Amino acid sequence: MAGNYSWLLPVQASDFAPAIDRGLWIIHIAMGLIFVLWSIFFVYLLVRYRQRDGHKAERDHLPMAVSLAPDIAVLAFEVLLVVIYAVPSWRKMKVDVPPAEGSFQVEVAAEQFNWNIRYPGPDGKFGAAKAEFVDFTNPFGIDAADAAGKDDIVTVNDLRFPLDERVLVRLTSKDVIHSFFIPEFRVKQDAVPGLAIPVWFTPTRAGDYEITCAQLCGVGHAIMRADVKVQPRAELDGWLKSKKTATLAAAPKAAVEQW
């Protein structure tokens, strides 16, 4: 996965990545230009109005309109950037939740210090889950009495996505606030106990990636990672078929022991 990073930004591996990167470049180029222009102007003032024999300080003031012009120009640029670029991009990534139909659905339940993942079985439906059934062997609280949940597949720290298909993740947490972060996808979302938060994107680059927790969550925060693999749908279907349907998952090893 080291090849996913360079001295600039990580590789772009989702449909949202280009828009995020474009916004970063626009902001940083604008900041660089403003810094250079103000620095040149500042040096000019130091040289032009330095103390010299035979010169007196000028007491005349510039008109207010001239003085405010640079500030107004910068403010106008910032407002246009927010209204024309940032708000539409934010809406697309955080507001316009796509329909479950036609999406590859997966549930992710964060806990100290693992990522529990549930895929629907061949029926395409998640089984019912209840809080009273949650334990180390059943992180989602799957109700064994619900027929729809008997073919669900549960893994720990192993997340797979289909290439070039819309993904809809239902994200939650079992204990404290965590943060679901895949840098190459430019996707980051807090996982909050008691909430099922939708996260969506389309993976556009096959390969291996990693979820990291971007929210300090306890002594094992640094090791709270999970493998992410993007692969063609046929390969993913084969992998899903090879997994045992599971209402029970192996208890994760204590993070303190791993540390």
C-alpha positions as CSV (number, residue, x, y, z in Angstrom):
1,M,0.0,0.0,0.0
2,A,3.0,2.3,0.2
3,G,2.6,2.8,-3.6
4,N,-0.7,4.6,-2.9
5,Y,1.2,7.6,-1.5
6,S,3.6,10.1,-2.9
7,W,5.1,13.4,-1.8
8,L,1.9,15.1,-2.7
9,L,-1.6,13.5,-2.3
10,P,-2.5,9.9,-2.1
11,V,-3.7,8.2,-5.4
12,Q,-7.3,8.9,-6.4
13,A,-9.4,5.8,-5.9
14,S,-13.0,7.0,-5.8
15,D,-15.3,9.2,-7.7
16,F,-15.1,11.9,-5.0
17,A,-11.4,12.2,-5.0
18,P,-10.9,14.5,-8.0
19,A,-13.3,17.1,-6.7
20,I,-11.7,17.1,-3.2
21,D,-8.2,17.4,-4.7
22,R,-9.3,20.1,-7.1
23,G,-10.7,22.1,-4.2
24,L,-7.4,21.7,-2.3
25,W,-5.3,22.8,-5.3
26,I,-7.5,25.9,-5.9
27,I,-7.3,26.9,-2.2
28,H,-3.6,26.4,-1.9
29,I,-2.7,28.1,-5.2
30,A,-4.9,31.1,-4.2
31,M,-3.2,31.2,-0.8
32,G,0.2,31.1,-2.4
33,L,-0.6,33.9,-4.8
34,I,-2.0,36.1,-2.1
35,F,1.0,35.4,0.1
36,V,3.4,36.3,-2.7
37,L,1.6,39.5,-3.7
38,W,1.3,40.7,-0.1
39,S,5.0,40.0,0.5
40,I,6.0,41.9,-2.6
41,F,3.8,44.8,-1.5
42,F,5.2,44.7,2.0
43,V,8.8,44.8,0.8
44,Y,7.9,47.6,-1.6
45,L,6.6,49.7,1.4
46,L,9.7,48.9,3.5
47,V,12.0,50.2,0.7
48,R,9.8,53.0,-0.6
49,Y,9.1,54.6,2.8
50,R,12.3,53.8,4.6
51,Q,13.8,56.5,6.8
52,R,16.2,58.7,4.8
53,D,17.7,62.1,5.2
54,G,15.7,64.9,3.6
55,H,12.5,62.8,3.5
56,K,9.4,63.4,5.7
57,A,6.6,61.0,6.5
58,E,3.5,61.4,4.3
59,R,0.4,62.1,6.3
60,D,-2.1,61.8,3.5
61,H,-4.6,58.8,3.7
62,L,-5.7,56.7,0.8
63,P,-9.4,56.8,0.0
64,M,-11.4,54.2,1.8
65,A,-12.5,52.5,-1.4
66,V,-8.8,52.0,-2.5
67,S,-7.9,50.6,0.9
68,L,-10.7,48.2,0.9
69,A,-10.4,47.0,-2.7
70,P,-7.9,44.1,-2.0
71,D,-9.9,42.9,1.0
72,I,-13.2,42.9,-1.0
73,A,-11.6,41.0,-3.9
74,V,-10.3,38.3,-1.6
75,L,-13.6,38.1,0.2
76,A,-15.5,37.8,-3.1
77,F,-13.2,35.0,-4.2
78,E,-13.8,33.1,-1.0
79,V,-17.6,33.5,-1.2
80,L,-17.7,32.4,-4.9
81,L,-15.5,29.3,-4.0
82,V,-17.9,28.3,-1.2
83,V,-21.2,29.0,-3.2
84,I,-20.1,27.6,-6.6
85,Y,-17.8,24.8,-5.6
86,A,-17.8,23.8,-2.0
87,V,-21.5,23.7,-1.3
88,P,-22.4,21.6,-4.4
89,S,-19.6,19.2,-3.7
90,W,-20.6,18.8,0.0
91,R,-24.2,18.2,-1.0
92,K,-23.2,15.5,-3.4
93,M,-20.9,13.8,-0.9
94,K,-22.9,14.3,2.4
95,V,-26.6,15.1,1.7
96,D,-27.8,13.4,-1.5
97,V,-28.0,9.8,-0.1
98,P,-28.3,7.4,-3.0
99,P,-31.0,4.7,-2.9
100,A,-30.1,1.3,-1.5
101,E,-31.4,-0.3,-4.7
102,G,-28.6,-0.6,-7.2
103,S,-25.9,0.0,-4.5
104,F,-23.5,-2.5,-3.0
105,Q,-24.5,-2.4,0.6
106,V,-22.4,-3.1,3.6
107,E,-22.6,-2.4,7.3
108,V,-19.6,-1.3,9.4
109,A,-19.7,-1.3,13.2
110,A,-16.6,0.2,14.8
111,E,-15.5,-0.8,18.3
112,Q,-12.3,-0.5,20.4
113,F,-10.2,-1.4,18.4
114,N,-11.6,-3.3,15.4
115,W,-13.9,-2.7,12.4
116,N,-16.8,-5.3,12.2
117,I,-18.2,-5.7,8.7
118,R,-21.5,-7.3,7.6
119,Y,-22.5,-8.2,4.0
120,P,-26.0,-9.3,3.0
121,G,-26.2,-12.8,1.8
122,P,-27.4,-14.0,-1.6
123,D,-30.9,-12.7,-0.8
124,G,-29.5,-9.1,-0.7
125,K,-31.1,-8.4,2.6
126,F,-29.7,-7.7,6.0
127,G,-31.1,-9.8,8.9
128,A,-32.8,-8.1,11.8
129,A,-30.4,-6.9,14.6
130,K,-31.2,-6.2,18.2
131,A,-29.0,-4.6,20.9
132,E,-29.7,-7.4,23.4
133,F,-28.0,-9.9,21.1
134,V,-24.7,-7.9,20.8
135,D,-21.6,-9.6,22.3
136,F,-18.1,-10.5,21.3
137,T,-19.2,-13.3,19.0
138,N,-22.2,-11.3,17.5
139,P,-21.0,-7.7,17.0
140,F,-24.1,-6.7,15.1
141,G,-26.6,-8.3,17.4
142,I,-28.0,-10.4,14.5
143,D,-31.3,-12.1,15.4
144,A,-30.9,-15.8,14.8
145,A,-34.7,-16.1,14.5
146,D,-34.8,-13.9,11.4
147,A,-34.4,-16.0,8.2
148,A,-33.0,-13.0,6.3
149,G,-30.0,-12.9,8.6
150,K,-29.0,-16.6,8.3
151,D,-27.0,-16.0,5.1
152,D,-25.4,-12.7,6.2
153,I,-21.6,-12.7,6.2
154,V,-19.6,-11.1,9.0
155,T,-15.9,-10.4,9.0
156,V,-13.5,-8.4,11.2
157,N,-11.1,-5.9,9.6
158,D,-11.6,-7.2,6.1
159,L,-13.7,-5.0,3.8
160,R,-14.2,-5.6,0.1
161,F,-15.8,-3.3,-2.5
162,P,-16.7,-3.9,-6.2
163,L,-14.8,-1.8,-8.7
164,D,-16.8,0.9,-10.5
165,E,-20.0,0.3,-8.6
166,R,-21.8,2.6,-6.1
167,V,-21.2,1.6,-2.5
168,L,-23.5,2.4,0.4
169,V,-22.0,1.9,3.8
170,R,-24.2,2.0,7.0
171,L,-21.8,3.2,9.7
172,T,-22.1,3.0,13.4
173,S,-20.1,2.4,16.6
174,K,-20.6,0.0,19.5
175,D,-18.8,2.1,22.2
176,V,-17.1,5.5,21.6
177,I,-16.8,7.9,18.6
178,H,-14.5,6.5,15.9
179,S,-13.8,7.9,12.5
180,F,-14.0,5.9,9.2
181,F,-11.2,7.2,7.0
182,I,-9.9,5.9,3.7
183,P,-7.4,8.5,2.4
184,E,-7.3,7.3,-1.2
185,F,-11.1,7.5,-1.4
186,R,-11.1,11.0,0.2
187,V,-13.8,9.6,2.5
188,K,-14.0,10.4,6.2
189,Q,-17.0,10.0,8.5
190,D,-17.4,9.8,12.3
191,A,-19.0,6.6,13.6
192,V,-21.3,7.6,16.4
193,P,-22.9,5.1,18.9
194,G,-26.6,4.9,18.4
195,L,-26.6,6.3,14.9
196,A,-26.6,4.5,11.5
197,I,-24.8,7.0,9.3
198,P,-24.8,6.5,5.5
199,V,-21.5,6.8,3.6
200,W,-21.4,6.4,-0.2
201,F,-18.9,6.5,-3.0
202,T,-17.8,4.6,-6.1
203,P,-14.4,2.9,-6.0
204,T,-12.6,3.7,-9.3
205,R,-9.2,2.0,-8.8
206,A,-8.6,-1.7,-8.0
207,G,-6.1,-2.4,-5.3
208,D,-5.4,-2.7,-1.6
209,Y,-6.2,0.1,0.8
210,E,-6.6,0.6,4.5
211,I,-9.2,2.0,6.9
212,T,-7.7,4.1,9.7
213,C,-9.5,5.5,12.7
214,A,-9.1,9.3,12.5
215,Q,-10.6,9.9,15.9
216,L,-8.7,9.3,19.1
217,C,-10.6,6.5,20.7
218,G,-8.5,4.9,23.4
219,V,-5.1,3.2,24.1
220,G,-5.3,1.0,21.0
221,H,-6.3,3.9,18.6
222,A,-3.0,3.6,16.6
223,I,-3.7,-0.1,15.7
224,M,-7.3,0.3,14.8
225,R,-6.9,-0.5,11.1
226,A,-8.7,-2.7,8.6
227,D,-7.8,-4.0,5.1
228,V,-9.8,-2.7,2.2
229,K,-9.7,-4.4,-1.2
230,V,-11.3,-3.1,-4.4
231,Q,-11.8,-5.8,-7.0
232,P,-13.9,-6.6,-10.0
233,R,-17.4,-7.8,-9.1
234,A,-16.8,-11.4,-10.3
235,E,-13.8,-11.7,-8.0
236,L,-15.8,-10.2,-5.1
237,D,-18.7,-12.5,-5.6
238,G,-16.3,-15.5,-5.6
239,W,-14.8,-14.3,-2.3
240,L,-18.2,-13.8,-0.7
241,K,-19.2,-17.3,-1.7
242,S,-16.1,-18.7,-0.1
243,K,-17.0,-17.2,3.2
244,K,-19.2,-19.1,5.6
245,T,-22.4,-17.4,6.3
246,A,-22.1,-16.1,9.8
247,T,-24.3,-14.9,12.5
248,L,-21.3,-15.4,14.8
249,A,-17.8,-14.0,14.3
250,A,-14.6,-14.8,16.1
251,A,-14.0,-12.6,19.1
252,P,-11.4,-10.0,18.3
253,K,-8.1,-10.2,20.1
254,A,-7.8,-7.5,22.8
255,A,-6.1,-4.5,21.4
256,V,-3.9,-4.2,24.5
257,E,-2.6,-7.7,23.9
258,Q,-1.8,-6.8,20.3
259,W,0.0,-3.7,21.4
